[in-house]
Amino acid sequence: MARDDGVGASTSPAPDEPDDSFEFVPAPTVAALDACRYERWHSIPELAKHAYGSVTVRLPPEYVRYLLEDGLHLAADSEAMPARVAPQLDERLTSAFTEEDERDDDATATATARGASDDENENVADATDSFAALKAKYGQSDSGEEDETDDDDDDDDASKKKIRSFPDVDDAIRDAIAHLGGRATPKLTWSAPKDAVWMATGNTTMCRNPGEVLLLLKASDAVAFDLTEAYDCCADVTDAHKARLTKDVALHLRAWRDVRPALEFRLFVLNGDLVAMCQRDCSNFYPFLLDQKASLEETLVLFWQDTVSVTFANASPDCDGSYVLDVYVTSKRNVKIVDFNHWGGGTLPLMFTWAELEAKTLPRTSGIERVSNESGFVHDAFEFRVVETQGHIRPGAQLGVPFDMVDASPGSALAAFAERQRRAQEKASSSREG
């Protein structure tokens, strides 16, 4: 399940007191959530062959604990950082000339022999002093040794304590990425670190080395959610369930594909019936979808009936036939499974509401009784929605930036900053008028 930052279930309003802010969200069971683990459904051969290749790496407890620690500290030579092309200023100064060059007595003697004036000699001395000051500023003394204060030592020690090394995990991740063709995208138990792409140099989840994988995992709130709060939306959650979230954690590295968001779709299956479907990226308008809507609907419905419905229902009875399926349609009209999500909880209904989807539990007018080995049924009230005009787009589910940068609610960091700016402007205006 690629976790959505959706709206959780709210407390029901009191009778006769309508509350427009309330939105019904069904609560799944722990078993239903576990049935949508990536490792669980991807182990089913009939489903895995329609998904992109992946390699699983087990994460030791110390690696998991590090992911949950506050702060993000990377070593200076971390592979997650872009390669530095130009050397630092102090390196350029050091490589250009040495202390011996600065104090070359022979050169000074030659300059004096040629009749250099006292002013010229003073300029040479000033240049030497300036050079020494520059080197001191950038952490190097005249003697060529680093000039460090006690405070610097303390800061370095604190950073070293935060920077961890996991050579065995790094080797396993490196081998997995190589096996997948040199590029991979990480995913944890349910979630992918899409919310941390703002930290990546390429603004995507594509990783070429263990350092980039660690950077995304460490900076992702979705990953932290998987490890601490994933079961909170469940109706039957217990402390024992929560405790096992950090046990036997697996990192799944999937082969990287540069997909077109316009061709990602979300299918909603309730009690074994396909009840609805919509484009996954509902924050953009794609005009060509209107022309291809009928053919896409046929492609996706047939894929679900022939490939997914019976297979997933038989392998995952704990879902009670209710789940959400994310798929991608390739340029050759092949359908790839992206993920399975639980019904309700943290899964977003996107272009629907959960109340709309739950209402489709009404009996089918066909009256045909289901046979266990049949393909899935398409509900009579089935609906396929796409964004039809530019004015109908909805806000994106994930903005990919820290929450403080977009949260404008009272008391938030952004609201506090705006208030400080307003007061400063009022003060400046009053000073001018006075």
C-alpha positions as CSV (number, residue, x, y, z in Angstrom):
1,M,0.0,0.0,0.0
2,A,1.4,3.3,-1.0
3,R,0.2,5.2,2.0
4,D,-2.0,8.2,1.3
5,D,-2.0,11.2,3.5
6,G,-5.8,11.1,3.7
7,V,-8.4,12.2,6.2
8,G,-8.9,9.8,9.1
9,A,-12.2,8.7,10.5
10,S,-13.8,11.4,12.6
11,T,-16.1,11.3,15.6
12,S,-19.7,11.2,14.5
13,P,-21.6,14.4,15.0
14,A,-24.4,14.5,17.6
15,P,-28.0,13.8,16.4
16,D,-29.7,16.8,14.7
17,E,-26.4,18.6,14.6
18,P,-25.1,18.3,11.0
19,D,-21.4,18.6,10.7
20,D,-20.2,19.3,7.1
21,S,-16.6,18.6,8.1
22,F,-17.3,15.0,9.0
23,E,-16.4,12.4,6.4
24,F,-17.1,8.8,6.8
25,V,-14.0,6.6,6.5
26,P,-14.4,2.8,6.9
27,A,-11.9,1.2,9.4
28,P,-10.2,-1.9,8.2
29,T,-9.0,-4.8,10.3
30,V,-5.4,-5.6,11.0
31,A,-5.6,-8.7,9.0
32,A,-7.0,-6.8,6.0
33,L,-4.1,-4.4,6.3
34,D,-1.6,-7.2,6.5
35,A,-3.1,-8.8,3.4
36,C,-2.0,-5.7,1.4
37,R,1.6,-5.9,2.5
38,Y,3.8,-5.6,-0.6
39,E,5.7,-8.8,0.3
40,R,2.4,-10.7,0.8
41,W,0.8,-10.0,-2.6
42,H,4.0,-9.9,-4.5
43,S,4.8,-13.5,-3.4
44,I,1.7,-14.6,-5.5
45,P,3.2,-15.7,-8.9
46,E,0.1,-14.9,-10.9
47,L,0.2,-11.3,-9.6
48,A,4.0,-10.8,-9.4
49,K,4.4,-11.5,-13.2
50,H,2.2,-8.5,-13.9
51,A,4.3,-6.2,-11.6
52,Y,7.7,-4.7,-12.0
53,G,10.6,-6.8,-10.8
54,S,11.8,-6.3,-7.2
55,V,14.4,-7.5,-4.7
56,T,13.8,-7.6,-0.9
57,V,16.4,-6.7,1.6
58,R,15.9,-7.4,5.3
59,L,16.6,-4.5,7.6
60,P,18.3,-5.2,11.0
61,P,16.8,-3.7,14.1
62,E,19.6,-1.1,14.4
63,Y,18.9,0.2,10.9
64,V,15.2,0.5,11.7
65,R,16.0,2.4,14.9
66,Y,18.2,4.8,12.9
67,L,15.3,5.5,10.5
68,L,13.2,6.5,13.4
69,E,15.8,8.7,15.1
70,D,15.3,12.5,14.9
71,G,17.5,14.4,12.6
72,L,19.3,13.6,9.3
73,H,23.1,13.5,9.2
74,L,25.1,12.4,6.2
75,A,28.8,11.7,6.0
76,A,30.8,14.2,3.9
77,D,31.4,11.5,1.3
78,S,27.8,10.2,1.2
79,E,26.7,8.8,-2.2
80,A,23.4,10.6,-1.7
81,M,25.1,14.0,-2.2
82,P,25.8,15.2,-5.8
83,A,29.3,14.8,-7.0
84,R,31.3,18.0,-6.3
85,V,32.8,19.3,-9.5
86,A,34.7,22.4,-8.2
87,P,37.0,22.1,-5.2
88,Q,36.4,24.4,-2.2
89,L,38.1,27.7,-2.0
90,D,40.6,26.7,0.7
91,E,41.6,23.7,-1.5
92,R,42.1,25.9,-4.5
93,L,44.2,28.3,-2.4
94,T,46.3,25.4,-1.0
95,S,46.9,23.8,-4.4
96,A,47.8,27.1,-6.1
97,F,50.8,27.9,-3.9
98,T,52.3,26.8,-0.6
99,E,53.7,28.6,2.4
100,E,57.1,28.3,0.9
101,D,55.9,30.2,-2.1
102,E,54.6,33.0,0.1
103,R,57.8,33.4,1.9
104,D,60.2,32.8,-0.9
105,D,63.2,34.8,0.2
106,D,64.9,34.5,-3.1
107,A,61.9,36.1,-4.9
108,T,61.9,38.9,-2.4
109,A,65.7,39.4,-2.8
110,T,65.2,39.5,-6.6
111,A,62.4,42.1,-6.3
112,T,64.6,44.2,-4.1
113,A,67.6,43.9,-6.5
114,R,65.4,45.2,-9.3
115,G,64.6,48.3,-7.3
116,A,61.2,47.5,-5.9
117,S,59.8,50.3,-3.9
118,D,58.8,50.2,-0.3
119,D,55.2,50.5,-1.3
120,E,55.5,47.4,-3.5
121,N,57.0,45.4,-0.7
122,E,54.2,46.5,1.6
123,N,51.7,45.3,-1.0
124,V,53.4,41.9,-1.0
125,A,53.2,41.7,2.8
126,D,49.5,42.7,2.7
127,A,48.8,40.0,0.2
128,T,50.5,37.4,2.3
129,D,48.6,38.5,5.4
130,S,45.3,38.3,3.5
131,F,46.1,34.9,2.2
132,A,46.8,33.7,5.8
133,A,43.5,35.2,6.9
134,L,41.6,33.4,4.2
135,K,43.2,30.1,5.1
136,A,42.4,30.7,8.8
137,K,38.8,31.6,7.9
138,Y,38.4,28.3,6.0
139,G,39.8,26.2,8.8
140,Q,43.5,26.1,8.1
141,S,46.2,28.0,10.0
142,D,49.5,29.3,8.7
143,S,51.3,26.1,9.7
144,G,49.0,24.1,7.4
145,E,47.2,22.4,10.3
146,E,43.5,22.7,11.0
147,D,42.5,25.3,13.5
148,E,39.7,23.9,15.5
149,T,38.1,25.2,18.7
150,D,36.7,23.2,21.5
151,D,33.2,24.0,20.2
152,D,34.0,22.6,16.8
153,D,35.2,19.4,18.4
154,D,32.0,19.1,20.3
155,D,29.9,19.6,17.1
156,D,32.0,17.1,15.2
157,D,31.6,14.5,18.0
158,A,27.8,15.0,18.0
159,S,27.6,14.6,14.2
160,K,29.7,11.5,14.3
161,K,27.3,10.0,16.8
162,K,24.4,10.6,14.5
163,I,26.1,9.4,11.3
164,R,25.8,5.6,11.2
165,S,27.4,3.0,9.0
166,F,25.6,-0.2,7.9
167,P,28.1,-1.9,5.5
168,D,26.2,-5.2,5.3
169,V,22.9,-3.5,4.4
170,D,24.7,-1.2,2.0
171,D,26.2,-4.2,0.2
172,A,22.9,-5.9,-0.1
173,I,21.2,-2.8,-1.4
174,R,24.0,-2.2,-3.9
175,D,23.7,-5.8,-5.2
176,A,19.9,-5.4,-5.5
177,I,20.2,-2.2,-7.5
178,A,22.7,-3.8,-9.8
179,H,20.4,-6.8,-10.3
180,L,17.6,-4.4,-11.2
181,G,19.7,-2.6,-13.9
182,G,21.3,0.1,-11.9
183,R,18.2,2.1,-10.9
184,A,15.6,1.2,-8.3
185,T,12.8,2.8,-6.3
186,P,12.5,1.9,-2.6
187,K,9.4,0.8,-0.7
188,L,8.8,-0.3,2.8
189,T,6.1,-2.6,4.2
190,W,3.3,-0.5,2.6
191,S,4.6,2.9,1.7
192,A,7.0,4.4,-0.7
193,P,8.9,7.6,0.3
194,K,7.3,9.8,-2.3
195,D,6.9,12.6,0.3
196,A,10.7,12.9,0.5
197,V,11.5,13.5,-3.2
198,W,12.2,17.1,-2.4
199,M,15.4,15.9,-0.7
200,A,16.6,14.0,-3.7
201,T,18.8,15.6,-6.3
202,G,16.6,14.4,-9.2
203,N,13.2,15.1,-7.4
204,T,12.2,11.5,-7.9
205,T,12.4,8.3,-5.9
206,M,15.0,6.8,-8.3
207,C,18.1,5.6,-6.5
208,R,21.4,4.4,-7.9
209,N,23.2,3.6,-4.6
210,P,22.6,2.8,-0.9
211,G,23.2,6.4,0.1
212,E,20.3,7.7,-1.9
213,V,18.0,5.0,-0.6
214,L,18.9,5.9,3.0
215,L,18.3,9.6,2.4
216,L,14.8,9.0,1.1
217,L,13.9,6.5,3.9
218,K,15.3,8.7,6.6
219,A,13.5,11.9,5.4
220,S,10.1,10.3,4.7
221,D,7.2,10.7,7.1
222,A,5.4,7.9,5.2
223,V,8.1,5.5,6.1
224,A,8.0,6.6,9.7
225,F,4.2,6.1,9.6
226,D,4.7,2.5,8.4
227,L,7.0,1.8,11.3
228,T,4.9,3.5,14.1
229,E,1.3,4.2,13.1
230,A,0.2,2.0,10.3
231,Y,-2.3,0.0,12.4
232,D,-3.8,3.1,14.1
233,C,-6.7,3.2,11.5
234,C,-7.7,-0.4,12.2
235,A,-10.8,-1.3,14.2
236,D,-9.2,-4.1,16.1
237,V,-5.7,-2.7,16.8
238,T,-3.9,-3.6,20.0
239,D,-0.6,-2.7,21.5
240,A,0.8,-6.0,20.5
241,H,0.0,-5.2,16.9
242,K,1.8,-1.9,17.1
243,A,4.8,-3.5,18.6
244,R,5.3,-5.8,15.7
245,L,5.6,-2.9,13.2
246,T,9.3,-2.6,13.7
247,K,9.9,-6.4,13.8
248,D,11.2,-8.2,10.7
249,V,11.1,-5.1,8.5
250,A,11.8,-5.6,4.8
251,L,12.9,-3.0,2.3
252,H,11.6,-3.7,-1.3
253,L,13.6,-2.3,-4.2
254,R,11.6,-2.2,-7.3
255,A,13.0,-1.7,-10.9
256,W,12.7,1.9,-11.8
257,R,10.4,3.0,-14.6
258,D,9.7,6.5,-15.6
259,V,5.9,6.2,-15.8
260,R,3.4,8.7,-17.0
261,P,1.1,9.8,-14.1
262,A,-1.8,10.2,-16.6
263,L,-1.9,6.5,-17.1
264,E,-2.1,5.4,-13.4
265,F,-5.5,4.4,-12.2
266,R,-7.1,3.3,-8.9
267,L,-9.7,0.5,-8.8
268,F,-12.2,0.1,-5.9
269,V,-13.4,-3.4,-5.2
270,L,-16.1,-3.9,-2.6
271,N,-17.3,-7.3,-1.4
272,G,-15.8,-8.9,-4.5
273,D,-17.4,-6.4,-7.0
274,L,-15.6,-3.8,-9.0
275,V,-17.6,-0.7,-8.0
276,A,-15.6,2.3,-9.2
277,M,-12.4,3.4,-10.9
278,C,-10.6,6.7,-11.4
279,Q,-7.4,8.3,-12.5
280,R,-4.8,8.3,-9.7
281,D,-3.4,11.7,-10.4
282,C,-6.6,13.7,-9.9
283,S,-4.6,17.0,-9.5
284,N,-4.1,17.3,-13.3
285,F,-6.3,17.4,-16.4
286,Y,-5.2,15.2,-19.2
287,P,-7.4,15.9,-22.3
288,F,-6.5,12.7,-24.1
289,L,-8.1,10.6,-21.3
290,L,-11.6,11.8,-22.4
291,D,-11.0,10.3,-25.9
292,Q,-9.6,7.1,-24.6
293,K,-11.8,6.6,-21.6
294,A,-14.0,3.8,-23.1
295,S,-11.0,1.8,-24.3
296,L,-9.1,2.2,-21.0
297,E,-12.2,1.1,-19.1
298,E,-12.4,-2.0,-21.1
299,T,-8.7,-2.8,-20.7
300,L,-8.7,-2.3,-17.0
301,V,-12.0,-4.1,-16.3
302,L,-10.9,-7.2,-18.3
303,F,-7.5,-7.2,-16.6
304,W,-9.1,-7.1,-13.2
305,Q,-11.6,-9.9,-14.0
306,D,-9.1,-12.2,-15.8
307,T,-6.0,-11.6,-13.6
308,V,-6.7,-10.2,-10.2
309,S,-10.3,-10.8,-8.9
310,V,-10.2,-14.6,-8.2
311,T,-6.4,-14.8,-7.5
312,F,-6.3,-12.1,-4.9
313,A,-9.6,-13.1,-3.3
314,N,-8.4,-16.7,-2.9
315,A,-5.0,-15.7,-1.6
316,S,-6.3,-12.9,0.7
317,P,-9.5,-14.0,2.4
318,D,-8.9,-11.6,5.3
319,C,-9.8,-8.7,3.0
320,D,-13.4,-10.0,2.7
321,G,-13.3,-9.1,-1.0
322,S,-12.8,-5.4,-0.3
323,Y,-9.6,-3.7,-1.4
324,V,-8.2,-0.9,-3.6
325,L,-5.9,-1.7,-6.6
326,D,-3.4,0.7,-8.2
327,V,-2.3,-0.1,-11.7
328,Y,-0.4,1.4,-14.6
329,V,-1.2,1.1,-18.3
330,T,1.8,1.0,-20.6
331,S,2.1,2.5,-24.1
332,K,1.4,-1.0,-25.4
333,R,-1.8,-1.3,-23.4
334,N,-0.3,-3.8,-21.0
335,V,-1.5,-3.4,-17.4
336,K,1.1,-3.4,-14.6
337,I,0.1,-3.8,-10.9
338,V,1.6,-1.0,-8.8
339,D,0.1,-1.9,-5.4
340,F,-2.8,-3.2,-3.3
341,N,-4.3,-1.0,-0.6
342,H,-6.7,-1.7,2.2
343,W,-10.3,-0.5,2.0
344,G,-10.7,2.7,4.0
345,G,-8.4,3.9,6.7
346,G,-5.4,5.8,5.2
347,T,-6.3,5.0,1.6
348,L,-7.6,8.0,-0.3
349,P,-10.8,7.6,-2.3
350,L,-9.5,10.3,-4.7
351,M,-12.3,11.3,-7.0
352,F,-15.0,9.6,-4.8
353,T,-15.9,9.7,-1.2
354,W,-16.0,6.6,1.0
355,A,-19.7,7.2,1.5
356,E,-20.3,7.1,-2.2
357,L,-18.3,3.9,-2.5
358,E,-20.0,2.2,0.5
359,A,-23.4,3.0,-1.0
360,K,-22.6,0.6,-3.8
361,T,-23.2,-2.4,-1.4
362,L,-26.8,-2.3,-2.5
363,P,-27.9,-5.6,-4.2
364,R,-27.1,-6.0,-7.9
365,T,-30.3,-6.0,-10.0
366,S,-29.0,-9.0,-12.1
367,G,-29.7,-11.3,-9.2
368,I,-26.9,-13.7,-10.4
369,E,-25.4,-15.7,-7.5
370,R,-21.7,-15.7,-7.3
371,V,-19.7,-18.9,-8.0
372,S,-16.4,-19.2,-6.2
373,N,-14.3,-19.9,-9.3
374,E,-15.9,-17.2,-11.5
375,S,-14.3,-14.0,-12.6
376,G,-15.2,-10.9,-10.6
377,F,-18.4,-9.0,-11.2
378,V,-18.7,-5.4,-12.3
379,H,-21.3,-3.7,-10.1
380,D,-24.4,-2.3,-11.8
381,A,-23.5,1.2,-10.4
382,F,-19.9,1.0,-11.5
383,E,-18.4,4.4,-12.5
384,F,-15.2,5.4,-14.1
385,R,-14.2,9.0,-13.4
386,V,-11.5,11.2,-14.9
387,V,-10.9,14.9,-14.6
388,E,-13.0,16.3,-17.5
389,T,-12.0,20.0,-17.4
390,Q,-9.1,22.1,-16.0
391,G,-11.5,23.6,-13.5
392,H,-12.3,20.2,-11.9
393,I,-8.8,19.2,-10.8
394,R,-8.3,18.4,-7.1
395,P,-5.4,19.2,-4.8
396,G,-2.6,16.7,-4.9
397,A,-2.5,14.0,-2.2
398,Q,1.2,14.6,-1.6
399,L,3.0,17.9,-2.1
400,G,6.4,16.5,-1.5
401,V,7.6,19.3,0.8
402,P,7.7,19.6,4.6
403,F,4.3,20.1,6.2
404,D,5.4,23.4,7.8
405,M,5.9,24.9,4.4
406,V,2.2,24.4,3.4
407,D,0.3,24.3,6.7
408,A,-1.4,27.7,7.0
409,S,-3.7,26.8,9.9
410,P,-3.8,29.0,13.0
411,G,-0.6,28.5,15.1
412,S,1.3,26.9,12.3
413,A,4.9,27.9,11.4
414,L,3.7,29.5,8.2
415,A,0.9,31.4,9.9
416,A,3.3,32.6,12.6
417,F,5.7,33.8,9.9
418,A,3.0,35.7,8.1
419,E,1.9,37.4,11.4
420,R,5.5,38.5,12.1
421,Q,5.7,39.9,8.6
422,R,2.4,41.8,9.0
423,R,3.6,43.3,12.3
424,A,6.9,44.3,10.8
425,Q,5.1,46.1,7.9
426,E,2.8,47.9,10.3
427,K,5.7,49.0,12.4
428,A,7.6,50.3,9.4
429,S,4.5,52.1,8.1
430,S,3.9,53.8,11.5
431,S,7.6,54.9,11.6
432,R,7.2,56.6,8.2
433,E,4.0,58.3,9.1
434,G,5.5,59.5,12.4
